[in-house]
Amino acid sequence: MSTVLDSIIAGVRADLAERKAAKPMFFVEREAVEAAAAISPMERFRAPGLAVIAEVKRRSPSKGDLADIVDPAALAGAYAEGGAAAISVLTERHRFNGTLADLDAVRARVDVPVLRKDFMVDEYQFFEARAHGADIVLLIVAALDDSELGRFLHLSKELGMTALVETHTAEEVDRALAVGAELIGVNNRNLKTLDVDLATFGLLADRIGEDAVKVAESGILSPADAARVASEGADVVLVGEALVKHGSPTEAVAEMIKG
Ligand SMILES: O=P(O)(O)OC[C@@H](O)[C@@H](O)c1c[nH]c2ccccc12
């Protein structure tokens, strides 16, 4: 049966084919190598207290339009001022209305690590992410087989980037651990049905164990939600909707950190 995730990835692959035709792999590889060194986020994520990855997100397949973000760099700057440990930028076009230009603008504005949030299914996207200044990339376990997961994790490291390996089930957590992921996310949203259940993180946290840094993703709508997942073992929360809809993004991030 075809899922939402499958249809998103079909759109991603079509866009990718166009970009590859316009700029062959050789050129994007060279740009990636020439880009300034990536910033490592792991120390920030491991520091005491709850870290926040604040997301620049205009729309989503589950919620439709969230916010009309005309200046993503200004939003990212406000997040950084509120104490965000990293900024996530959606670069998927069809469902999230994001672009690589958003990533460029955010990279140019902030000093904190930047996550390219997209559906990574091809080597090309990793070189591209680095060329556009990404420090972190997302690997969605549900979208990749074990060979891809291993290869992409390795390539991310080789390019100096940190991979956030996203899971949603116990089996996916085991696959993330098996490839040696050091930064593991639990998405409270099921990408195949788009249903959100905030309890998902707590159910999987113990299985991840103490060696990997744990990120609770999606459905964190309030400081109380952040405090809940922190009490269940989250080192980091990844928050989009609640921050883009809040009138004051700086305060919104600061409140989430306090929990
Ligand atoms: O807006 P929310 O519910 O705070 O969620 C943010 C983030 O977790 C979500 O955007 C996300 C998590 N994993 C993803 C994978 C692809 C696209 C988006 C996502």
The ligand as a Tripos MOL2 file, in Angstrom:
@<TRIPOS>MOLECULE
LIG
   19    20     1     0     0
SMALL
NO_CHARGES

@<TRIPOS>ATOM
      1 O1          5.7960   20.9060   13.9150 O.co2     1 LIG1
      2 P1          6.1090   19.8830   14.9710 P.3       1 LIG1
      3 O2          4.9730   18.9730   15.2950 O.co2     1 LIG1
      4 O3          6.7270   20.5380   16.1870 O.co2     1 LIG1
      5 O4          7.2710   18.9160   14.3630 O.3       1 LIG1
      6 C1          8.5780   19.3620   14.0700 C.3       1 LIG1
      7 C2          9.3850   18.2100   13.4300 C.3       1 LIG1
      8 O5          9.5210   17.1850   14.3640 O.3       1 LIG1
      9 C3          8.7110   17.7040   12.1670 C.3       1 LIG1
     10 O6          8.6810   18.7530   11.2550 O.3       1 LIG1
     11 C4          9.3860   16.4890   11.5490 C.ar      1 LIG1
     12 C5          9.9950   15.4700   12.1990 C.ar      1 LIG1
     13 N1         10.4840   14.5700   11.3240 N.ar      1 LIG1
     14 C6         10.2090   14.9700   10.0840 C.ar      1 LIG1
     15 C7         10.5380   14.3900    8.8520 C.ar      1 LIG1
     16 C8         10.1470   15.0560    7.7330 C.ar      1 LIG1
     17 C9          9.4300   16.2460    7.7840 C.ar      1 LIG1
     18 C10         9.1160   16.8380    9.0020 C.ar      1 LIG1
     19 C11         9.4980   16.2020   10.1550 C.ar      1 LIG1
@<TRIPOS>BOND
     1     1     2 2
     2     2     3 1
     3     2     4 1
     4     2     5 1
     5     5     6 1
     6     6     7 1
     7     7     8 1
     8     7     9 1
     9     9    10 1
    10     9    11 1
    11    11    12 ar
    12    11    19 ar
    13    12    13 ar
    14    13    14 ar
    15    14    15 ar
    16    14    19 ar
    17    15    16 ar
    18    16    17 ar
    19    17    18 ar
    20    18    19 ar
@<TRIPOS>SUBSTRUCTURE
     1 LIG1         1 GROUP 0 **** ****
